[in-house]
Amino acid sequence: MTLNQVKRLAEEKKIEFFLCSFVEMSGLPKAKVVPTTHLEDMAEEGAGFAGFATGHMGQGPHDPDIMSIPDFNSLAVLPWRPNVAWVAGNAHVEGKPWAYCPRTILQRQLAKARRKGYTFNVGVEPEFMLLKRNEQGSYVPADSLDILPKPCYDLVTLHRSLDLMTTLIKYMQELGWGPYANDHEDANCQFEINWSYADALTTADRHTFFRWMVKSAAEQRGLMATFMPKPFSHLTGSGAHFHLSLWDKDNEKNLFLDKRDRNGLSQQAYWFMGGLLRHARALAAVTSPLVNSYKRLIRGAPRSGATWAPVYTTYGGSNRTQMIRIPGPGRIENRTVDGAANPYLACAAMLAAGLDGIEKRMDPGKRNDDNLYEIPEAELQRRGIGFLPTTLREALECLEGDKVVKEALGAEYADYYIEVKREEWRQYHQHVSQWELDKYLPIY
């Protein structure tokens, strides 16, 4: 979208303000409000930010400003505040692209894929929980009647949150995203809304906007929406399953589709999947980026009877006990990605791993149709089935030793990412939890 087109749109839609935005390492959007009267300045120079204050952007308090240069192709008029538009941007410093900008990292990887003749299409299934504070000040599921041991798809439970869900669906319809399904998920007060897939950059932009939109809509109703991977130890965690496919450079032919194949997948799709599986343990540091993420990636089951999260580096058909599921012809689903993953970094890392698989013709092995949660660990080892990391620290060690995934992030950024996340692990490890007090204090 050109500047003149944006000007005409602003006049037509009566847009008075722009939220000039970008994301830092966590994927959280940062923004400045820019009045439409200064639209040209924003388009040419961007909006300025003290980078050190925005989060993990590779800056100290002594560094020059980060300028977010808007990409107007991402523009979204706020359905709940139609005089305001949000636009994603790329971080620049002193006139040059900033190596610590997640959106720029993804664009660099997409350009590499495009030189090979590929368009990377992605769909996402983001899960979230609705919470409220109780009298003690703790967060609990927002609906006190949502207490079924297996509430997934329950109509009565869904109906009590229908006003918020249908509001969000209408917003997404207005934005042109093509929402097609919404349901109550496996945990109490957990929901999911699905919309049409698009190229990876568009999906990452929309996923970023979606998380903010859901939080805003919940806050307007006195609730808190969270995409935290595992807020409650006894309830199923929140994932953000990514559906992946490679298309030709004109985005007209699905290169993953082969209707003659048992799974509906081409040879390229199998090699791409082989790359994801080969680099799975390093990818986990990006797709499951929090200490808390590894409370979701467990073999045991919460109250409903299954975690619905993968711990095995295998693939199968419509089998949700492993890392990669084949939900239908021409696409694969990576189930390791959780609600806290930065979608730009996750897409960049997965694309690099998949392309490495194609380049080296990596065999993903045999399709697995078993319920892997029920197979003894010794048998899994006998079959050569690998496991995802069990902690963030372990995942970071895997990332540090994976050249392909590190190069996708950029060597400088990868080292910075590892440093930041290791500090997160250190802080967690030195924190004395309530579990430790309950377990050890009365005994020792």
RALIN-V822080 format. One record per pair of residues at least 24 apart in sequence whose ideal C-beta (glycine too) atoms are under 8 Angstrom apart, sorted by the first residue. I is the first residue (numbers start at 1). J is the second residue. D is the distance in Angstrom with one decimal. If there is no record, write none. Layout:
i = <I | I>
j = <J | J>
d = <D | D>
//
This chain:
i = <1 | 1 | 1 | 2 | 3 | 3 | 3 | 3 | 5 | 6 | 6 | 6 | 6 | 7 | 9 | 10 | 10 | 10 | 13 | 13 | 13 | 14 | 14 | 15 | 15 | 15 | 15 | 15 | 16 | 16 | 17 | 17 | 17 | 18 | 18 | 18 | 18 | 18 | 18 | 19 | 19 | 19 | 19 | 20 | 20 | 20 | 20 | 20 | 20 | 21 | 21 | 21 | 21 | 21 | 22 | 22 | 22 | 22 | 22 | 22 | 22 | 22 | 22 | 23 | 23 | 23 | 23 | 23 | 23 | 24 | 24 | 24 | 24 | 24 | 25 | 25 | 25 | 25 | 25 | 25 | 25 | 25 | 25 | 26 | 26 | 26 | 26 | 26 | 27 | 27 | 27 | 27 | 27 | 27 | 27 | 27 | 27 | 28 | 29 | 29 | 29 | 29 | 30 | 30 | 30 | 31 | 32 | 42 | 43 | 43 | 46 | 46 | 46 | 47 | 51 | 51 | 56 | 56 | 56 | 57 | 57 | 57 | 57 | 58 | 58 | 58 | 58 | 58 | 58 | 59 | 63 | 64 | 64 | 65 | 66 | 66 | 66 | 66 | 67 | 67 | 67 | 68 | 73 | 74 | 74 | 76 | 76 | 76 | 77 | 79 | 79 | 79 | 79 | 80 | 80 | 80 | 80 | 86 | 88 | 88 | 88 | 99 | 99 | 99 | 100 | 100 | 102 | 102 | 102 | 102 | 103 | 103 | 103 | 105 | 105 | 105 | 105 | 105 | 105 | 105 | 106 | 106 | 106 | 106 | 106 | 106 | 106 | 107 | 108 | 108 | 109 | 109 | 109 | 109 | 109 | 110 | 110 | 110 | 110 | 110 | 112 | 112 | 113 | 113 | 113 | 114 | 116 | 117 | 117 | 118 | 118 | 118 | 118 | 118 | 118 | 119 | 119 | 119 | 119 | 119 | 119 | 119 | 120 | 120 | 120 | 120 | 120 | 120 | 120 | 120 | 121 | 121 | 121 | 121 | 121 | 121 | 121 | 121 | 121 | 121 | 122 | 122 | 122 | 122 | 122 | 122 | 122 | 122 | 122 | 122 | 123 | 123 | 123 | 123 | 123 | 123 | 123 | 123 | 123 | 124 | 124 | 124 | 124 | 124 | 124 | 124 | 124 | 125 | 125 | 125 | 125 | 125 | 125 | 126 | 126 | 126 | 126 | 126 | 126 | 126 | 126 | 126 | 127 | 127 | 127 | 127 | 127 | 127 | 127 | 127 | 127 | 128 | 128 | 128 | 128 | 128 | 128 | 128 | 128 | 128 | 128 | 129 | 129 | 129 | 129 | 129 | 129 | 129 | 129 | 129 | 130 | 130 | 130 | 130 | 130 | 130 | 130 | 130 | 131 | 131 | 131 | 131 | 131 | 131 | 132 | 132 | 132 | 133 | 139 | 139 | 139 | 141 | 141 | 141 | 142 | 142 | 142 | 143 | 143 | 146 | 146 | 147 | 148 | 149 | 149 | 150 | 150 | 150 | 151 | 151 | 151 | 151 | 151 | 152 | 152 | 152 | 152 | 152 | 153 | 153 | 154 | 157 | 158 | 158 | 161 | 161 | 164 | 164 | 164 | 164 | 165 | 165 | 167 | 168 | 168 | 168 | 168 | 169 | 171 | 171 | 172 | 175 | 177 | 185 | 185 | 186 | 186 | 186 | 186 | 187 | 187 | 187 | 187 | 187 | 187 | 187 | 188 | 190 | 190 | 190 | 197 | 197 | 199 | 200 | 200 | 201 | 203 | 203 | 204 | 204 | 204 | 207 | 207 | 208 | 208 | 226 | 227 | 227 | 228 | 228 | 228 | 228 | 229 | 229 | 229 | 229 | 229 | 229 | 229 | 229 | 229 | 230 | 230 | 230 | 230 | 233 | 233 | 234 | 234 | 235 | 235 | 236 | 236 | 236 | 236 | 236 | 236 | 237 | 237 | 237 | 237 | 237 | 238 | 238 | 238 | 239 | 239 | 239 | 239 | 239 | 239 | 239 | 240 | 240 | 240 | 240 | 240 | 241 | 241 | 241 | 241 | 242 | 242 | 242 | 242 | 242 | 242 | 242 | 243 | 243 | 243 | 243 | 244 | 244 | 244 | 244 | 244 | 244 | 244 | 245 | 245 | 245 | 245 | 246 | 246 | 254 | 254 | 256 | 256 | 256 | 257 | 257 | 258 | 259 | 262 | 263 | 263 | 263 | 263 | 264 | 264 | 264 | 264 | 265 | 265 | 265 | 265 | 268 | 269 | 269 | 270 | 270 | 271 | 271 | 271 | 271 | 271 | 271 | 271 | 272 | 272 | 272 | 272 | 272 | 273 | 273 | 273 | 273 | 273 | 273 | 274 | 274 | 274 | 274 | 274 | 274 | 275 | 275 | 275 | 275 | 275 | 275 | 275 | 275 | 276 | 276 | 276 | 276 | 276 | 276 | 276 | 276 | 277 | 277 | 277 | 277 | 277 | 277 | 277 | 277 | 277 | 278 | 278 | 278 | 278 | 279 | 279 | 279 | 279 | 279 | 279 | 280 | 280 | 280 | 280 | 280 | 281 | 281 | 281 | 281 | 281 | 281 | 281 | 281 | 282 | 282 | 282 | 282 | 282 | 282 | 282 | 282 | 282 | 282 | 283 | 283 | 283 | 283 | 283 | 284 | 284 | 284 | 284 | 284 | 285 | 285 | 285 | 285 | 285 | 285 | 285 | 285 | 285 | 286 | 286 | 286 | 286 | 286 | 286 | 286 | 286 | 286 | 287 | 287 | 287 | 287 | 287 | 287 | 287 | 287 | 288 | 288 | 288 | 288 | 288 | 288 | 288 | 288 | 289 | 289 | 289 | 289 | 289 | 289 | 290 | 290 | 290 | 290 | 291 | 291 | 291 | 291 | 291 | 292 | 293 | 293 | 293 | 294 | 294 | 294 | 294 | 294 | 296 | 297 | 297 | 297 | 297 | 299 | 301 | 306 | 307 | 309 | 309 | 309 | 310 | 310 | 310 | 311 | 311 | 312 | 312 | 312 | 312 | 312 | 312 | 313 | 313 | 313 | 313 | 314 | 314 | 314 | 314 | 314 | 315 | 315 | 315 | 315 | 316 | 316 | 316 | 317 | 317 | 319 | 319 | 319 | 319 | 321 | 321 | 321 | 321 | 322 | 322 | 323 | 324 | 326 | 336 | 345 | 345 | 348 | 348 | 349 | 349 | 349 | 351 | 352 | 352 | 352 | 352 | 353 | 353 | 353 | 356 | 391 | 392 | 392 | 392 | 392 | 393 | 393 | 393 | 396 | 396 | 396>
j = <72 | 73 | 75 | 72 | 39 | 40 | 43 | 72 | 72 | 39 | 43 | 72 | 75 | 39 | 75 | 36 | 39 | 85 | 77 | 82 | 85 | 82 | 83 | 77 | 82 | 83 | 84 | 85 | 83 | 84 | 83 | 84 | 85 | 42 | 70 | 84 | 85 | 86 | 87 | 84 | 85 | 86 | 87 | 46 | 47 | 68 | 70 | 87 | 89 | 68 | 86 | 87 | 88 | 89 | 49 | 66 | 68 | 88 | 89 | 90 | 91 | 101 | 103 | 88 | 102 | 103 | 208 | 342 | 344 | 54 | 55 | 56 | 57 | 102 | 55 | 56 | 57 | 100 | 102 | 342 | 345 | 417 | 420 | 55 | 56 | 289 | 340 | 342 | 102 | 208 | 211 | 340 | 341 | 342 | 343 | 344 | 345 | 55 | 88 | 208 | 209 | 212 | 54 | 55 | 68 | 86 | 68 | 70 | 70 | 72 | 70 | 89 | 92 | 89 | 91 | 93 | 100 | 416 | 420 | 91 | 98 | 100 | 101 | 98 | 99 | 100 | 412 | 413 | 416 | 100 | 93 | 93 | 94 | 93 | 91 | 92 | 93 | 98 | 91 | 92 | 93 | 92 | 202 | 202 | 205 | 175 | 206 | 209 | 175 | 170 | 171 | 174 | 175 | 171 | 216 | 217 | 220 | 209 | 205 | 208 | 209 | 410 | 412 | 413 | 413 | 416 | 342 | 344 | 345 | 348 | 201 | 204 | 344 | 344 | 345 | 348 | 408 | 409 | 410 | 413 | 200 | 201 | 204 | 344 | 345 | 347 | 348 | 201 | 348 | 410 | 347 | 348 | 351 | 352 | 408 | 199 | 200 | 201 | 348 | 351 | 352 | 355 | 246 | 351 | 355 | 249 | 355 | 248 | 249 | 246 | 247 | 248 | 249 | 255 | 355 | 199 | 246 | 247 | 248 | 249 | 250 | 251 | 199 | 200 | 244 | 245 | 246 | 247 | 347 | 351 | 197 | 198 | 199 | 200 | 203 | 244 | 245 | 246 | 247 | 251 | 197 | 198 | 199 | 200 | 203 | 204 | 242 | 243 | 244 | 347 | 194 | 195 | 196 | 197 | 198 | 203 | 242 | 243 | 331 | 203 | 207 | 240 | 241 | 242 | 243 | 337 | 343 | 192 | 194 | 239 | 240 | 241 | 243 | 192 | 193 | 207 | 210 | 211 | 227 | 238 | 240 | 339 | 185 | 190 | 191 | 192 | 227 | 238 | 239 | 240 | 339 | 190 | 191 | 192 | 211 | 214 | 225 | 226 | 227 | 238 | 339 | 187 | 189 | 190 | 191 | 225 | 226 | 228 | 231 | 238 | 161 | 164 | 189 | 191 | 218 | 223 | 224 | 225 | 189 | 223 | 224 | 225 | 226 | 231 | 222 | 223 | 224 | 224 | 224 | 226 | 231 | 188 | 189 | 235 | 189 | 223 | 224 | 188 | 189 | 188 | 189 | 188 | 188 | 303 | 304 | 186 | 304 | 305 | 184 | 186 | 187 | 188 | 304 | 183 | 184 | 185 | 186 | 304 | 183 | 184 | 184 | 184 | 183 | 184 | 189 | 191 | 217 | 218 | 221 | 223 | 191 | 193 | 217 | 193 | 213 | 214 | 217 | 193 | 213 | 217 | 210 | 206 | 206 | 236 | 238 | 236 | 304 | 306 | 308 | 232 | 235 | 236 | 237 | 238 | 302 | 304 | 235 | 235 | 236 | 238 | 243 | 245 | 251 | 347 | 351 | 347 | 343 | 347 | 343 | 344 | 347 | 240 | 343 | 343 | 344 | 339 | 339 | 340 | 290 | 292 | 339 | 340 | 288 | 290 | 292 | 293 | 295 | 296 | 338 | 339 | 340 | 292 | 293 | 295 | 296 | 295 | 302 | 302 | 303 | 302 | 303 | 302 | 304 | 306 | 307 | 308 | 309 | 295 | 296 | 307 | 309 | 338 | 296 | 338 | 339 | 296 | 308 | 309 | 335 | 337 | 338 | 339 | 337 | 338 | 339 | 341 | 343 | 333 | 334 | 335 | 337 | 287 | 333 | 334 | 337 | 346 | 347 | 350 | 327 | 331 | 332 | 333 | 272 | 331 | 332 | 333 | 334 | 350 | 354 | 269 | 330 | 331 | 332 | 272 | 354 | 330 | 331 | 330 | 331 | 332 | 329 | 330 | 329 | 329 | 367 | 317 | 326 | 329 | 367 | 326 | 328 | 329 | 330 | 326 | 329 | 330 | 332 | 358 | 330 | 332 | 363 | 364 | 357 | 358 | 360 | 361 | 362 | 363 | 364 | 332 | 354 | 355 | 357 | 358 | 315 | 324 | 332 | 354 | 357 | 364 | 357 | 361 | 362 | 363 | 364 | 365 | 353 | 354 | 355 | 356 | 357 | 358 | 360 | 362 | 323 | 324 | 332 | 334 | 350 | 353 | 354 | 357 | 313 | 314 | 315 | 323 | 324 | 362 | 364 | 365 | 386 | 353 | 356 | 357 | 362 | 352 | 353 | 356 | 402 | 404 | 405 | 313 | 323 | 336 | 386 | 388 | 313 | 386 | 388 | 389 | 394 | 395 | 398 | 402 | 349 | 353 | 395 | 398 | 399 | 401 | 402 | 404 | 405 | 406 | 336 | 349 | 350 | 353 | 405 | 336 | 388 | 389 | 395 | 398 | 389 | 392 | 395 | 396 | 398 | 399 | 417 | 418 | 421 | 341 | 342 | 345 | 346 | 349 | 399 | 405 | 409 | 417 | 334 | 336 | 337 | 338 | 341 | 346 | 349 | 350 | 336 | 337 | 338 | 340 | 341 | 388 | 392 | 395 | 338 | 340 | 341 | 342 | 392 | 421 | 338 | 340 | 392 | 424 | 391 | 392 | 424 | 425 | 428 | 340 | 338 | 340 | 392 | 389 | 390 | 391 | 392 | 395 | 338 | 336 | 388 | 389 | 390 | 373 | 373 | 373 | 373 | 335 | 336 | 338 | 335 | 336 | 388 | 387 | 388 | 372 | 380 | 385 | 386 | 387 | 388 | 385 | 386 | 387 | 388 | 365 | 368 | 372 | 385 | 386 | 364 | 365 | 367 | 368 | 367 | 368 | 369 | 367 | 369 | 368 | 369 | 370 | 371 | 370 | 371 | 372 | 373 | 368 | 372 | 388 | 364 | 367 | 388 | 409 | 417 | 408 | 409 | 405 | 408 | 409 | 408 | 404 | 405 | 407 | 408 | 404 | 405 | 408 | 404 | 425 | 421 | 424 | 425 | 428 | 422 | 425 | 429 | 421 | 422 | 425>
d = <4.1 | 5.4 | 6.4 | 7.6 | 7.6 | 6.9 | 5.0 | 7.4 | 7.6 | 6.8 | 7.4 | 5.1 | 6.8 | 6.7 | 7.5 | 5.2 | 6.7 | 7.5 | 5.7 | 6.7 | 7.7 | 7.4 | 5.9 | 6.5 | 7.8 | 6.0 | 7.0 | 5.0 | 4.5 | 7.2 | 6.6 | 4.8 | 7.5 | 6.4 | 7.5 | 7.4 | 5.3 | 7.6 | 6.0 | 6.4 | 7.1 | 4.5 | 7.0 | 7.0 | 3.9 | 5.4 | 5.5 | 6.2 | 5.9 | 6.8 | 6.0 | 6.5 | 5.7 | 6.2 | 7.8 | 7.7 | 4.3 | 6.9 | 4.8 | 6.9 | 5.4 | 6.8 | 6.7 | 7.9 | 5.5 | 6.6 | 6.0 | 6.7 | 6.7 | 5.4 | 3.6 | 5.4 | 5.0 | 7.4 | 6.4 | 3.8 | 7.4 | 7.8 | 6.9 | 6.6 | 7.8 | 6.7 | 6.4 | 6.2 | 7.1 | 8.0 | 7.6 | 6.5 | 7.1 | 6.6 | 7.8 | 7.5 | 7.0 | 3.5 | 6.4 | 7.3 | 7.6 | 6.8 | 8.0 | 5.6 | 7.7 | 5.7 | 4.8 | 7.2 | 7.9 | 7.4 | 7.7 | 6.2 | 6.4 | 7.5 | 6.9 | 6.5 | 6.5 | 7.5 | 7.6 | 7.5 | 7.8 | 7.6 | 5.1 | 6.8 | 7.4 | 5.1 | 7.6 | 7.4 | 7.1 | 3.4 | 8.0 | 7.4 | 5.7 | 7.6 | 7.5 | 5.9 | 5.8 | 7.5 | 4.9 | 7.2 | 5.8 | 6.4 | 7.3 | 4.7 | 7.2 | 7.8 | 7.9 | 7.5 | 4.4 | 5.6 | 8.0 | 5.6 | 7.8 | 7.2 | 4.1 | 4.5 | 6.7 | 6.8 | 7.2 | 7.2 | 7.7 | 6.2 | 4.8 | 6.9 | 7.9 | 5.5 | 5.6 | 5.8 | 5.7 | 6.8 | 5.4 | 3.9 | 5.1 | 7.9 | 7.7 | 7.3 | 5.1 | 6.4 | 6.4 | 5.1 | 7.6 | 6.0 | 6.2 | 6.5 | 6.6 | 6.2 | 6.2 | 4.2 | 7.3 | 5.4 | 4.4 | 6.5 | 7.6 | 7.6 | 7.7 | 4.2 | 5.2 | 5.9 | 5.5 | 7.8 | 6.2 | 6.3 | 8.0 | 7.2 | 8.0 | 7.5 | 7.7 | 6.0 | 6.3 | 6.1 | 7.0 | 6.5 | 5.1 | 4.8 | 7.2 | 7.4 | 6.9 | 7.2 | 7.6 | 6.1 | 7.1 | 4.4 | 6.7 | 6.1 | 7.6 | 4.4 | 6.7 | 4.5 | 7.5 | 8.0 | 6.2 | 7.9 | 7.1 | 5.2 | 5.4 | 6.7 | 5.8 | 6.9 | 8.0 | 7.5 | 5.0 | 7.5 | 5.7 | 7.3 | 6.1 | 7.3 | 7.5 | 4.5 | 4.4 | 7.6 | 5.9 | 6.7 | 5.9 | 6.0 | 7.6 | 7.8 | 7.1 | 3.2 | 7.8 | 6.7 | 7.3 | 4.0 | 7.7 | 6.0 | 5.3 | 5.7 | 7.2 | 5.6 | 7.3 | 7.9 | 7.1 | 5.8 | 5.6 | 7.4 | 6.6 | 4.5 | 7.5 | 6.7 | 7.2 | 6.5 | 6.3 | 7.0 | 6.7 | 7.9 | 4.7 | 6.4 | 5.4 | 6.0 | 7.1 | 4.8 | 7.5 | 4.0 | 5.6 | 6.7 | 6.1 | 7.1 | 6.1 | 7.6 | 7.8 | 5.8 | 5.2 | 6.4 | 5.0 | 6.0 | 6.5 | 6.6 | 5.4 | 4.9 | 7.7 | 7.1 | 5.4 | 7.6 | 6.0 | 6.3 | 6.8 | 7.6 | 4.7 | 7.0 | 6.1 | 5.2 | 7.4 | 5.8 | 6.9 | 6.7 | 4.6 | 7.6 | 6.1 | 7.3 | 7.2 | 5.7 | 6.9 | 8.0 | 6.6 | 7.9 | 7.2 | 4.6 | 3.7 | 8.0 | 5.3 | 5.0 | 7.8 | 7.4 | 5.4 | 4.5 | 5.1 | 6.5 | 7.3 | 5.4 | 6.4 | 7.7 | 5.0 | 7.3 | 5.9 | 7.4 | 7.5 | 5.6 | 7.9 | 7.6 | 6.4 | 6.0 | 4.6 | 7.0 | 5.6 | 6.1 | 5.7 | 5.3 | 6.8 | 4.4 | 7.9 | 6.8 | 6.2 | 7.0 | 6.3 | 8.0 | 6.6 | 7.2 | 6.1 | 6.0 | 7.0 | 6.5 | 5.9 | 6.7 | 6.3 | 7.6 | 7.8 | 7.9 | 6.1 | 7.2 | 7.9 | 4.1 | 5.1 | 7.6 | 5.7 | 7.4 | 3.9 | 4.2 | 7.6 | 7.7 | 7.4 | 7.4 | 6.2 | 7.4 | 6.8 | 6.5 | 6.2 | 7.8 | 6.8 | 4.5 | 6.9 | 8.0 | 7.0 | 7.5 | 4.0 | 4.8 | 5.7 | 7.5 | 4.4 | 6.4 | 8.0 | 7.9 | 3.3 | 6.3 | 7.9 | 6.3 | 6.5 | 6.5 | 7.1 | 6.2 | 5.2 | 4.6 | 7.0 | 4.4 | 4.1 | 5.7 | 5.5 | 5.3 | 7.4 | 3.9 | 4.3 | 7.0 | 7.9 | 5.6 | 5.5 | 5.6 | 6.8 | 5.1 | 5.9 | 7.7 | 6.5 | 5.8 | 8.0 | 7.0 | 3.3 | 7.1 | 6.1 | 6.9 | 7.6 | 6.6 | 4.1 | 7.3 | 7.2 | 6.2 | 6.4 | 6.6 | 5.2 | 6.6 | 4.9 | 5.9 | 5.1 | 6.2 | 7.8 | 5.3 | 6.8 | 5.1 | 6.4 | 8.0 | 7.0 | 4.9 | 4.9 | 6.8 | 7.5 | 6.9 | 6.9 | 5.1 | 7.3 | 5.1 | 7.6 | 6.5 | 5.5 | 7.5 | 6.4 | 6.6 | 7.1 | 7.7 | 5.9 | 4.5 | 7.5 | 6.6 | 7.5 | 4.7 | 8.0 | 4.9 | 6.1 | 7.3 | 5.8 | 3.4 | 7.8 | 6.3 | 7.9 | 6.5 | 4.9 | 7.4 | 6.8 | 7.4 | 6.7 | 2.5 | 5.9 | 6.7 | 7.2 | 7.2 | 7.4 | 5.7 | 7.6 | 6.5 | 7.4 | 5.6 | 4.7 | 4.5 | 7.8 | 5.4 | 5.7 | 7.9 | 7.9 | 7.5 | 3.8 | 7.4 | 5.2 | 5.6 | 5.8 | 5.8 | 5.6 | 7.5 | 6.9 | 4.5 | 4.3 | 7.7 | 3.0 | 5.5 | 4.1 | 7.9 | 4.6 | 4.6 | 6.8 | 4.7 | 2.1 | 6.8 | 7.6 | 5.3 | 7.6 | 6.4 | 7.8 | 6.4 | 6.4 | 5.2 | 5.7 | 6.7 | 5.1 | 7.4 | 6.8 | 6.9 | 6.9 | 7.6 | 5.4 | 7.6 | 7.9 | 7.2 | 7.5 | 6.5 | 5.4 | 8.0 | 3.9 | 6.9 | 5.9 | 6.0 | 5.6 | 4.3 | 6.0 | 7.2 | 7.2 | 6.3 | 7.3 | 7.5 | 6.4 | 5.6 | 8.0 | 6.9 | 3.9 | 7.8 | 8.0 | 7.9 | 7.6 | 4.5 | 4.5 | 7.3 | 3.4 | 7.9 | 4.5 | 8.0 | 6.9 | 5.5 | 6.4 | 5.9 | 6.2 | 6.0 | 5.3 | 5.1 | 4.4 | 7.0 | 7.6 | 7.3 | 3.9 | 5.2 | 6.6 | 3.9 | 7.8 | 7.7 | 6.9 | 6.9 | 7.6 | 5.3 | 5.7 | 4.5 | 7.2 | 7.2 | 7.5 | 7.8 | 7.1 | 4.8 | 4.3 | 7.1 | 5.1 | 5.0 | 7.2 | 7.3 | 5.9 | 7.4 | 5.3 | 7.9 | 7.0 | 7.8 | 7.9 | 6.8 | 8.0 | 5.8 | 5.8 | 7.0 | 7.7 | 6.9 | 7.8 | 4.9 | 6.8 | 7.5 | 7.7 | 5.1 | 6.2 | 6.2 | 4.5 | 7.4 | 5.3 | 6.4 | 6.8 | 7.1 | 6.0 | 5.2 | 6.0 | 7.7 | 5.9 | 7.3 | 5.7 | 8.0 | 7.4 | 6.5 | 7.2 | 6.8 | 7.9 | 6.9 | 8.0 | 7.9 | 4.7 | 5.7 | 6.7 | 5.8 | 5.3 | 5.1 | 7.1 | 5.4 | 7.1 | 6.3 | 7.3 | 7.2 | 4.1 | 6.9 | 6.4 | 7.4 | 4.6 | 7.0 | 5.6 | 7.9 | 5.7 | 7.8 | 6.4 | 6.7 | 5.5 | 4.5 | 5.7 | 6.5 | 6.6 | 6.7 | 6.2 | 7.9 | 7.9 | 7.6 | 5.5 | 4.3 | 5.4 | 6.0 | 5.8 | 7.0 | 7.8 | 7.9 | 6.6 | 6.7 | 7.9 | 5.1 | 6.7 | 5.2 | 5.2 | 6.6 | 7.2 | 5.6 | 6.2 | 6.9 | 3.3 | 6.2 | 6.3 | 7.7 | 4.7 | 7.6 | 6.3 | 7.1 | 5.2 | 8.0 | 7.3 | 4.9 | 8.0 | 5.5 | 5.9 | 7.3>
//
